Amino acid sequence: MARELITTWAEYQTAIDRMLAIACHRICIYDEDLTNLKLESSARLDHLKRLLAGQPAPVLRIAVRNGGPLRHAHPRLQNLLTTYGHLATAQETPSQIAHLRDSMLIVDGKHALIRFERDLPRSKLLIDEADELRPYLTRFEEIWAEGGERITNSVVGL
């Protein structure tokens, strides 16, 4: 069990890498637009692919307040979401919760990286902290339940 305070963007990026490396079953992400998570990097995409490969049930859920960058500036992540569409889902949250300013990266229901303000790196990293993580999991589920527009690069139609 470990808790760390993150205060710089470099520490935040290192914490993201740590979280993705230990993911075994499930990742839930809530973020402004994924820009600061830099999921387009080869190493981070490889972690996501590793997690998705061979999983029988959905394991990756991404909720963003602004879906524009994911739709237009993350082609490799979009391709991953399309390839593993049965295991990975991304959605843009509705406008009624657009005022939220935090970010969450939750792994396996027991690890998390919680950024308190979208414009600042100040965060807390929780490793093997299932009890402290419960309110964040509940909050993510509430955000997810708000629905929103699914983000996909697949063309719907005939």
GIFEN-V727849 format. One record per helix or strand of 3 or more residues. SS is the DSSP state (a for helix, b for strand). FROM is the first residue (numbers start at 1). LEN is the number of residues. Records with the same first field share a line. If there is no record, write none. Layout:
SS: FROM-LEN, FROM-LEN
//
This chain:
b: 2-5, 27-5, 60-5, 88-5, 103-5, 111-5, 123-5
a: 9-14, 42-11, 68-6, 75-9, 95-3, 130-16
//
